[in-house]
Amino acid sequence: MHPIGGIRRAPGIAATIVALAASLVALPSSAEGPLLVPGDFATIQAALDAAQPGDVVLVSPGVYREQLIVRTTVTLASGFVTTGDPAFIESTVIESDYAIEVQSTAGPDTTISGFTITGSDGDGIHAFATTQILDNHIVGFKDGIDFAPVKPAVAVCVCRNNTIEDQRDDAIDLNRGSGALIEDNVLRNVGDDGIEIRLHDHPATIELVIRGNLISGSGEDGIQLIDETGESHRSFLIERNVIAQSDWAGLGLMDSGDTGEDYRASSLLDEIRLFNNTIVGSDVAVSGGDNLIAVNNLFVDYATIGVKGVDGDSTVAHNLFWGAGTQAVDSNVDAATSSGADPLLAPDHSLTDGSPAIDAGVASFEWQGQTVLDIPADSYAGAAPDLGAYEYPSLVVGPETTITSGPPALSNVTTAAFAFESTEDGTFECSLDGAEFEVCASPAGYVDLAEGPHSFQVRAIDGQGNVDETPASWAWDVDTVAPSIADVWPADGATEVDASTLVLATFSEPMDAASITGSSFTLAGDGGQPVAASVRYDDTTWTATLEPDVALAPNAVYTATVTSGARDPAGNGLAGDVSWSFVTDTAADTTAPTVTGVDSSTANGTYKIGDSISAQVSWEHTVSSGESGSSMPRLSATL
């Protein structure tokens, strides 16, 4: 279920962010088409480095262990952006600490969409420039998303439809001149704040919209605003969010740069509009604000205080309070329009039959002579808007569809079969590769599939005609092309090869590392005698290396062989065994020569100065004398 939108923004909040978000529908086009990974480039970073402004880098399913740097305006996307199939999000994984950095040189149309981004440290996405972060699953970092533009720049976090969970600190952390449209995200189970925003001194008026999010399980505050030294000039619209089970405050306002929530209820002067939110299960629902207007909210199951220190030019009107603690402390609460009754929430925090929050809100609200809230009539179901994030009646819940079996993520066959089931009796409709849904039954089979990525979706329809609005999906790639050997070392037919050489084989595509072993990559000497060696594979260069345990024999012929047991990730082996041969160098002569004879024409004896002698020496081996033969030339001397 998604919150129902339609709240018109206050006149003081410009519509520039909304216009920016509305422009993010179509995938940018390039004259030469998208840059494909790994089709055109072995790594994502190689494609990013080659990209020109406006290019699309389209990434096939797989696990990419890379730290990425985005330096120019690009769309970095998985197959989700071309098919709408959410299976591509979970099957296209970027796995790295400090996974993606968007540098200040990137333009405002830079987009990251359709990935699972996972790590254990640093930030999932760290941006210094406006970035569209759409439809991603970000898991396991210190901060899921961190914006920190360099002053005086303003960078807008356009963060929509993401699931950000299990961060050690914050799901979204905004600093310096960060604006925001944070919309329709699931932010859950973080160690500190769901959204943390530091209001650093900045000359520009910066607008931040936080709308339609589910923020749950925060270890500190659901949303925390931290005032820093100087004037910040921020304007906040916080509407239609569910902020659930925050350990401390649902919305907590701090100052002096402090982030450790102590319920000081900071007297921020920045404009904060808090409309139609459901804040449930925190210690304090709202803490602080001297220019905060809270209308049409549900403050539920607060342990200590509903609202604290919401004073100054603030007002709290047309809200429902229901909790064990005190309703309000030091706050400007309009008692005449406030109510205190069990809102009868469902487990997903929507309203159930008979809830006193139904039709209890206002469509229009003025404060200090200004219309700050104006909800169009077609945005609510009854006589008046409901209180809280969700309008009643909730959408009818349709059946849930599950795919129980399908092809592997990489398949080397051109057929596929799927089995699926539903939580309710009824019929099914299937879609292959984004085609129109058609009636089908389990199991459903497909033949003659083309090479490349494919997607399958199936939705159930129950007996009352209710359709599963979130079809089950499956993504996979068909790859029937056998890999080949692109290069070898030593080259086939090479001579005078050093006896300590490594033997290398580079493949035409990525390979299954488990298939590159001492059985599939061998070296044999004369007579086929196998050479003991270790074998390893480098998945960044697609190269297998065979390293003999000892130096090879001199002046000997060796034959290397890669067998068809070497396979790519889809299971395709080489079309046949590939062999090549080389000859090692002759061994160096390290034996000293020995004298085998002396032939002298001068008799042994004693000679005096002026006498001449002559002799010739013979050696066991040829020695260097400037002449050929095994004997030195005759030596003559006069004493």
Secondary structure as UniProt FT lines:
FT   TURN            11..12
FT   HELIX           16..22
FT   TURN            31..32
FT   STRAND          35..37
FT   TURN            38..40
FT   HELIX           44..50
FT   TURN            53..54
FT   STRAND          55..59
FT   STRAND          62..64
FT   STRAND          68..70
FT   STRAND          74..78
FT   HELIX           80..83
FT   HELIX           87..91
FT   STRAND          92..95
FT   STRAND          100..102
FT   TURN            104..105
FT   TURN            108..109
FT   STRAND          111..113
FT   STRAND          116..118
FT   STRAND          123..127
FT   STRAND          131..134
FT   STRAND          137..139
FT   STRAND          143..147
FT   TURN            151..152
FT   STRAND          155..160
FT   STRAND          163..165
FT   STRAND          172..174
FT   STRAND          178..183
FT   STRAND          186..190
FT   STRAND          195..199
FT   STRAND          206..211
FT   STRAND          214..218
FT   STRAND          223..227
FT   STRAND          234..239
FT   STRAND          242..244
FT   STRAND          249..254
FT   TURN            256..257
FT   STRAND          271..275
FT   STRAND          278..280
FT   STRAND          284..287
FT   STRAND          292..295
FT   STRAND          298..300
FT   STRAND          305..308
FT   TURN            312..313
FT   STRAND          315..317
FT   STRAND          320..322
FT   STRAND          326..329
FT   HELIX           335..337
FT   TURN            347..348
FT   TURN            353..354
FT   TURN            356..359
FT   STRAND          364..367
FT   TURN            368..369
FT   STRAND          370..374
FT   HELIX           377..379
FT   STRAND          401..405
FT   STRAND          410..411
FT   STRAND          416..422
FT   STRAND          426..432
FT   TURN            433..434
FT   STRAND          438..440
FT   STRAND          444..446
FT   STRAND          452..462
FT   TURN            463..464
FT   STRAND          472..478
FT   STRAND          485..489
FT   TURN            492..493
FT   STRAND          494..497
FT   TURN            499..500
FT   STRAND          503..507
FT   HELIX           513..515
FT   TURN            518..520
FT   STRAND          521..524
FT   HELIX           526..528
FT   STRAND          533..538
FT   TURN            539..542
FT   STRAND          543..548
FT   TURN            554..555
FT   STRAND          557..562
FT   TURN            564..565
FT   TURN            569..570
FT   STRAND          578..584
FT   STRAND          595..600
FT   TURN            609..610
FT   STRAND          612..619
FT   STRAND          635..638
//
